[in-house]
Amino acid sequence: MNIAVEHIATDQPPDDAKARDLDYGWQSGNQIELLENGEAYFPKVFEAMRAAQREILLETFILFEDKVGFELKDILIEAAQRGVTVVASLDGFGCGELSVSFLRELAEAGVAVQMFDPASKTLGIRTNWFRRLHRKIVVVDAAVAFIGGINFSADHLGDFGPEAKQDYAVQIVGPAVADLHHFALAQSGRQVRTRRGWRRRPQRPAPWATSEEDGLVRLIYRDNVQHRDDIEEAYIHALSKARTRAVIANAYFFPGYRLLREIRNAARRGVHVQLIMQGQPDVLLAKLAARMLYDYLLKDGVVIHEYCQRPLHGKVALVDDDWSTVGSSNLDPLSLALNLEANVLIRDRAFNQQLYESLEALARNHCQTMPEKRKPRLWLWRLTVGFLVFHVMRHFPVLTGWLPAHKPRLKPIESPAHDV
């Protein structure tokens, strides 16, 4: 699809009225490639950027000034200097330590840098903790797209050491790229034209693709307006239809009761359900929170693995032999109730099998399996605490609305005069 782009400068939030209520349907005929860790992801995405002729759209939660960040900066500057439109939307918390010189080099080269909810430190502490731009999306020339959980930082590479993250992304070529392109433009405050005029808003799609063909992709996302529960509902719907197997690998696992119940119910009816959790977490609280839920799930036959080789940062899942999801959303209150997130749903048997083999090798070779426990009093205590903590966190959007600067906005970075 050939798309002409009209850029409109704006400082409106990504979930402003111009970008609301976008529902993307299933697109067929796509080629999907699984990219595991930075070793697979960075070469692919950098190659696509270097070959860009018209446009690069980038959203990321974290961009560090390390060997990955410096390479990205050089690629974006070179692209902008040869006339490519480059828009980089960065999160003000995750990218809050970027230096003035780093941002100035990008801006002066013509890269349109936008910072989501920038805030200076107060007494040396960042206060813009909530409602983060947590998506990781790259679209090049409206022809190839990347989406997943991998940030632009060297800690996604194995040579980073014991703290290197285990993570996943996908490269997509095909009709679904148009939806990712349209979404990225809308979320950055820009608009997209097609040859036939303004692109129509996609119709609300069926939650489950009915076609038996492979290569189906659907973009789903979470915002704080009309799509608060779309990602969570996609998990619930897929698990409710599971017949043989379900594997969820998620870095921060503390979902609500409805999703927990669907996981348990799938195991009860004979589905082989496996969860891959963090055993060596970068945030200790994540491990403690997830373990509150173990007994509830183990007693009904859910198999729980803890990945112990290095921190798990993935956000992927598969159901049966053809449904998969890859994206930025964890299954915790921050991702499910606060952050701006994006996943793709994939109906493709070959991709599903590839992801399954990768996760199965991870569980078999680098995980410890949790033994089933039957301690009613301990189980009741953990479930009660977990229930209370979750529902307190589910109200964070309201609670954080009382805090200063509680309406996140995209701020264009033109000539940075101070560190943001």
Secondary structure as GFF3:
##gff-version 3
##sequence-region A 1 420
A	DSSP	beta_strand	3	6	.	.	.	ID=ss1
A	DSSP	three_ten_helix	17	19	.	.	.	ID=ss2
A	DSSP	beta_strand	31	36	.	.	.	ID=ss3
A	DSSP	alpha_helix	37	50	.	.	.	ID=ss4
A	DSSP	beta_strand	55	60	.	.	.	ID=ss5
A	DSSP	alpha_helix	67	81	.	.	.	ID=ss6
A	DSSP	beta_strand	85	91	.	.	.	ID=ss7
A	DSSP	alpha_helix	100	108	.	.	.	ID=ss8
A	DSSP	beta_strand	112	116	.	.	.	ID=ss9
A	DSSP	beta_strand	137	140	.	.	.	ID=ss10
A	DSSP	beta_strand	144	148	.	.	.	ID=ss11
A	DSSP	three_ten_helix	154	156	.	.	.	ID=ss12
A	DSSP	three_ten_helix	158	160	.	.	.	ID=ss13
A	DSSP	beta_strand	168	173	.	.	.	ID=ss14
A	DSSP	alpha_helix	176	187	.	.	.	ID=ss15
A	DSSP	beta_strand	191	194	.	.	.	ID=ss16
A	DSSP	beta_strand	197	198	.	.	.	ID=ss17
A	DSSP	beta_strand	216	222	.	.	.	ID=ss18
A	DSSP	alpha_helix	230	241	.	.	.	ID=ss19
A	DSSP	beta_strand	245	250	.	.	.	ID=ss20
A	DSSP	alpha_helix	257	268	.	.	.	ID=ss21
A	DSSP	beta_strand	272	278	.	.	.	ID=ss22
A	DSSP	alpha_helix	284	291	.	.	.	ID=ss23
A	DSSP	alpha_helix	294	298	.	.	.	ID=ss24
A	DSSP	beta_strand	303	307	.	.	.	ID=ss25
A	DSSP	beta_strand	315	319	.	.	.	ID=ss26
A	DSSP	beta_strand	323	327	.	.	.	ID=ss27
A	DSSP	alpha_helix	333	337	.	.	.	ID=ss28
A	DSSP	beta_strand	341	347	.	.	.	ID=ss29
A	DSSP	alpha_helix	349	366	.	.	.	ID=ss30
A	DSSP	beta_strand	367	369	.	.	.	ID=ss31
A	DSSP	alpha_helix	376	394	.	.	.	ID=ss32
A	DSSP	alpha_helix	396	400	.	.	.	ID=ss33
A	DSSP	beta_strand	410	413	.	.	.	ID=ss34
###
